[in-house]
């Protein structure tokens, strides 16, 4: 007729009769009149942080828990941070929760998640708890970056470098991290036909930075791809309007025109283009051979012209020297002495000098 149940100090007993919750049994031995075996006692440990039961609402409504538990009834937009003995243990979502306070000091902070951004003095401790990722989206903004926070498709905030967290499942949230540092896009392998029907391959490089992150993200799906496409179109427009010779001789003006076009296109989507240059101009094999022959012919003609010019200058100089000698016999005689001096350095000479001239008085050469 009587049954007894023992509840240990770290336990509580949930007593059910005919599958209906009746009361909570404290530590000790309990006698229950149960002739038809309709009584059931479910033992739960109060050392666990929370009470888990399918009849939690009935248990709470009965008031049987008394001061041994902290009850949290959270609305759809509410979240609770639970600290046990000064240590963070859990984030609780909407619903009914019961935290045991028998052996531990329990502190709960109820937060309105409609503010979207989660700010807390112990943010690092909360984010370090692995289950927190179920409720919070952590964002790390590095140096040289900004983060755009979109709430329901509208820009809500622009974040500077730092660590941030946002509540999930409250609004439609999107966080876009934008790199504000200067970057380079290689526009390679562009086959373009010039105005004189020569097909060549160009490699270019575009240097840019994001000037307006909100416009860059909202204006196009991918601002990098958009800038790459605009650079391609600018190359085809500028190169296609010039002949090959003009392109090769006016590289600086071509680069300036290209940069102006791409800068205007980039500015429309929030980008600042700081430079554009043509790295390589690759010609077809037969065109390179033809240009090499033309260059060789030009250089050969230039070399022949220089040779003729130098020969003419030398003959003009000799004619001037002959006229000077003709007008000055003494200078001619000095010139003869210089010649003899040079010859004497290589051979042995016997020279007799007279009145009429050195060449007529040379009597012996040894």
C-alpha positions in Angstrom: 0.0 0.0 0.0 2.9 2.4 0.8 5.9 3.0 -1.3 9.0 5.0 -0.5 11.4 7.0 -2.6 14.8 8.3 -1.6 16.0 11.7 -2.9 19.7 12.5 -2.4 21.0 15.9 -1.4 21.9 16.9 -4.9 18.6 15.7 -6.3 15.0 16.7 -6.5 12.1 14.4 -7.2 9.3 15.2 -9.6 6.3 13.3 -8.4 3.7 12.3 -10.9 0.4 10.5 -10.1 -1.6 9.2 -13.1 1.0 10.9 -15.3 0.1 14.3 -13.9 2.7 16.3 -12.0 1.8 16.8 -8.4 4.8 18.3 -6.4 8.6 18.4 -6.0 10.2 16.2 -3.4 13.2 17.5 -1.5 16.2 15.5 -0.1 15.3 12.5 2.1 13.1 9.4 2.2 9.4 9.9 1.2 6.5 7.5 1.8 3.7 7.6 -0.7 0.3 5.8 -0.5 0.1 4.1 -3.9 -2.0 0.9 -3.8 -2.5 0.9 -7.6 1.1 1.8 -8.5 0.1 5.0 -10.2 2.9 7.1 -8.7 6.1 7.8 -10.5 9.1 9.9 -9.2 11.5 11.4 -11.7 14.8 12.3 -10.1 16.7 15.3 -11.5 20.1 16.6 -10.5 20.3 20.2 -9.2 24.0 20.2 -10.0 23.0 20.6 -13.7 22.6 24.2 -14.7 19.0 23.8 -16.1 16.0 21.7 -15.4 14.9 19.8 -18.5 11.4 18.3 -18.5 8.6 17.9 -21.0 6.2 19.3 -18.2 8.3 22.4 -17.5 5.4 24.8 -17.9 3.2 22.8 -15.5 6.0 22.6 -13.0 6.7 26.3 -13.1 3.0 27.2 -13.0 2.5 25.1 -9.9 5.1 27.2 -8.0 6.6 24.0 -6.5 10.2 25.1 -7.3 10.1 27.9 -4.8 13.4 29.8 -4.3 15.5 26.9 -5.5 15.4 27.9 -9.2 15.4 31.0 -11.4 12.6 31.0 -14.0 13.2 32.7 -17.3 10.3 33.2 -19.7 11.7 34.7 -22.9 9.7 36.3 -25.7 10.6 35.8 -29.4 12.8 38.9 -29.4 14.5 38.2 -26.1 17.8 36.4 -25.3 19.3 35.6 -21.9 23.0 35.4 -21.0 23.4 33.0 -18.0 26.4 33.2 -15.7 27.0 30.4 -13.1 29.4 31.1 -10.3 30.8 34.0 -12.3 31.4 31.9 -15.4 29.5 32.3 -18.7 27.6 29.1 -19.5 24.9 29.7 -22.1 22.8 32.0 -24.3 19.1 31.1 -24.1 16.7 31.7 -26.8 12.9 32.2 -26.7 10.9 29.9 -24.5 10.7 28.8 -20.8 13.8 28.0 -18.9 14.6 27.0 -15.3 18.0 27.4 -13.8 18.8 25.7 -10.5 20.1 28.0 -7.8 20.6 25.4 -5.0 24.4 24.8 -5.2 25.4 27.7 -7.5 25.1 31.4 -7.8 23.1 32.0 -11.0 23.0 35.4 -12.8 20.9 36.0 -15.9 20.9 39.0 -18.2 17.8 39.4 -20.4 18.6 41.3 -23.6 16.3 42.7 -26.3 17.7 41.3 -29.5 15.8 43.7 -31.7 18.7 46.1 -31.3 20.5 43.6 -33.6 24.0 44.6 -32.5 25.2 42.8 -29.3 27.4 44.9 -27.1 28.7 43.7 -23.8 31.7 44.4 -21.5 32.6 40.6 -21.6 32.1 40.2 -25.4 35.2 38.1 -25.8 34.1 35.6 -23.1 30.6 35.2 -24.7 32.0 34.7 -28.2 34.6 32.2 -26.9 31.7 29.9 -25.8 31.2 27.5 -28.8 27.3 27.3 -28.6 27.2 31.1 -28.8 27.6 30.9 -32.6 24.0 29.5 -32.7 22.7 33.0 -31.6 25.4 35.4 -32.5 27.3 36.2 -35.7 30.8 37.4 -34.9 32.5 39.9 -37.3 36.2 40.7 -37.1 37.2 43.9 -39.0 40.9 44.1 -39.6 43.1 47.2 -40.1 42.5 48.8 -43.5 38.9 47.4 -43.6 35.4 48.6 -42.9 32.3 46.5 -42.4 28.9 47.5 -43.8 25.9 46.3 -41.7 22.7 45.8 -43.8 19.5 45.3 -41.8 16.5 44.2 -44.0 18.4 45.4 -47.1 19.2 48.9 -45.7 22.6 50.2 -44.5 22.4 50.4 -40.7 26.0 51.1 -39.7 29.6 51.3 -41.0 32.1 49.6 -38.6 35.7 50.6 -38.1 38.4 47.9 -37.3 37.5 45.8 -34.3 35.4 42.9 -33.1 31.7 42.9 -33.2 28.7 40.6 -32.7 25.1 40.6 -34.0 22.0 38.6 -33.1 20.8 36.1 -35.6 17.2 35.2 -36.5 15.8 38.5 -35.5 16.1 40.5 -38.7 17.5 39.8 -42.1 21.1 40.7 -41.4 24.0 41.0 -43.9 27.6 42.1 -43.0 29.9 43.0 -45.8 33.6 43.5 -45.1 35.2 45.9 -47.6 39.0 46.2 -48.0 39.9 49.9 -48.2 43.6 49.4 -49.0 45.0 50.0 -52.5 44.8 47.0 -54.7 45.9 45.9 -58.2 43.9 44.2 -61.0 45.8 42.5 -63.8 44.0 42.8 -67.1 45.8 40.2 -69.1 45.6 38.5 -72.5 43.5 41.1 -74.3 43.5 40.4 -78.1 42.7 43.7 -79.8 42.8 44.7 -83.5 44.3 48.1 -84.3 43.0 50.6 -86.8 45.4 49.2 -89.5 44.1 45.6 -88.9 47.0 44.3 -86.8 45.9 41.9 -84.1 48.0 42.2 -80.9 47.8 41.1 -77.3 47.9 43.5 -74.4 48.6 43.1 -70.7 47.5 46.0 -68.5 47.4 46.7 -64.8 44.9 48.9 -62.9 45.6 50.3 -59.4 42.6 51.3 -57.4 41.1 51.7 -53.9 37.5 51.9 -52.6 36.6 55.5 -51.9 32.9 55.0 -51.1 32.2 51.5 -49.7 28.5 51.9 -49.5 28.2 52.8 -53.2 30.7 50.1 -54.2 28.6 47.4 -52.6 25.2 48.7 -53.6 25.9 49.8 -57.2 27.2 46.5 -58.6 27.3 42.9 -57.6 31.1 42.8 -57.7 33.0 46.1 -58.0 36.2 44.3 -58.9 34.6 42.4 -61.8 32.9 45.7 -62.9 36.3 47.5 -62.9 37.9 44.7 -64.8 35.2 44.8 -67.4 35.4 48.6 -67.8 39.2 48.3 -68.2 38.7 45.8 -71.0 36.2 48.0 -72.8 38.5 51.1 -72.5 41.5 49.1 -74.0 39.4 48.0 -77.0 38.1 51.6 -77.5 41.5 53.3 -77.3 43.7 50.7 -79.0 41.2 50.0 -81.8 41.2 53.7 -82.8 45.0 53.8 -83.4 47.4 52.4 -85.9 50.2 50.2 -84.7 53.0 52.8 -85.3 51.0 55.4 -83.4 50.4 53.0 -80.6 54.1 52.1 -80.3 55.3 55.7 -80.4 52.6 57.2 -78.2 52.4 54.8 -75.2 52.3 57.6 -72.6 49.4 59.4 -74.2 47.6 56.1 -74.7 48.0 55.2 -71.0 46.7 58.7 -70.0 43.6 58.3 -72.2 42.9 54.8 -70.8 43.4 56.0 -67.2 40.9 58.9 -67.7 38.2 56.5 -69.1 38.6 53.9 -66.4 38.8 56.6 -63.6 35.4 58.0 -64.7 33.9 54.5 -64.8 35.3 53.6 -61.4 34.2 56.8 -59.8 30.6 56.0 -60.8 30.7 52.9 -58.6 32.6 54.3 -55.6 36.1 53.4 -56.7 39.2 55.7 -57.0 41.5 54.6 -59.8 45.0 55.7 -59.0 46.8 54.4 -62.0 46.6 52.3 -65.2 49.6 51.1 -67.2 50.2 48.9 -70.2 52.7 46.2 -69.2 53.2 44.3 -72.4 52.4 44.7 -76.1 52.7 41.2 -77.7 52.8 41.2 -81.6 52.3 38.1 -83.8 55.4 36.3 -84.9 55.3 37.5 -88.6 54.7 41.1 -87.5 57.7 41.0 -85.2 59.9 39.7 -87.9 58.7 42.4 -90.3 59.3 45.1 -87.7 62.8 43.7 -87.0 63.6 44.0 -90.7 62.3 47.5 -90.9 64.3 48.5 -87.9 67.5 46.9 -89.3 67.0 48.8 -92.6 66.5 52.0 -90.7 69.6 51.5 -88.6 71.7 50.5 -91.6 70.6 53.6 -93.5 71.4 55.8 -90.4 74.9 54.2 -90.1 75.6 54.8 -93.8 74.5 58.4 -93.5 76.7 58.9 -90.5 79.7 57.4 -92.4 79.2 59.6 -95.4 78.8 62.6 -93.2 82.1 61.9 -91.4 84.0 61.3 -94.6 82.8 64.6 -96.0 83.9 66.4 -92.9 87.3 64.7 -93.0 87.9 65.7 -96.7 86.7 69.3 -95.9 89.3 69.4 -93.1 92.1 68.1 -95.3 91.3 70.7 -98.0 91.4 73.5 -95.4 94.8 72.2 -94.2 96.2 72.2 -97.7 95.2 75.8 -98.3 96.9 76.8 -95.0 100.2 75.0 -96.0 100.1 76.6 -99.4 99.9 80.1 -98.0 102.6 79.5 -95.3 105.9 77.8 -96.4 107.3 78.0 -92.8 104.2 76.0 -91.5 104.8 73.5 -94.2 108.4 73.1 -93.1 107.3 72.5 -89.5 104.9 69.9 -90.7 107.7 68.1 -92.5 109.8 68.1 -89.4 106.9 66.5 -87.4 106.7 63.7 -90.1 110.4 63.1 -89.9 110.2 62.9 -86.1 107.5 60.2 -86.3 109.6 58.3 -88.9 112.7 58.6 -86.8 110.9 56.8 -84.0 110.6 53.7 -86.1 113.8 53.7 -88.2 117.4 55.0 -88.3 117.8 58.1 -90.5 120.7 60.3 -91.8 119.3 63.7 -92.8 121.0 66.6 -94.5 119.0 69.9 -94.3 119.4 72.5 -97.1 117.7 75.6 -98.2 115.1 74.2 -100.6 113.3 71.5 -98.6 113.7 68.4 -96.5 112.3 65.9 -99.0 115.0 66.8 -101.6 117.9 66.7 -99.1 117.4 63.2 -97.7 120.5 61.3 -99.0 120.5 58.1 -96.9 117.9 55.9 -95.3 119.2 53.1 -93.2 
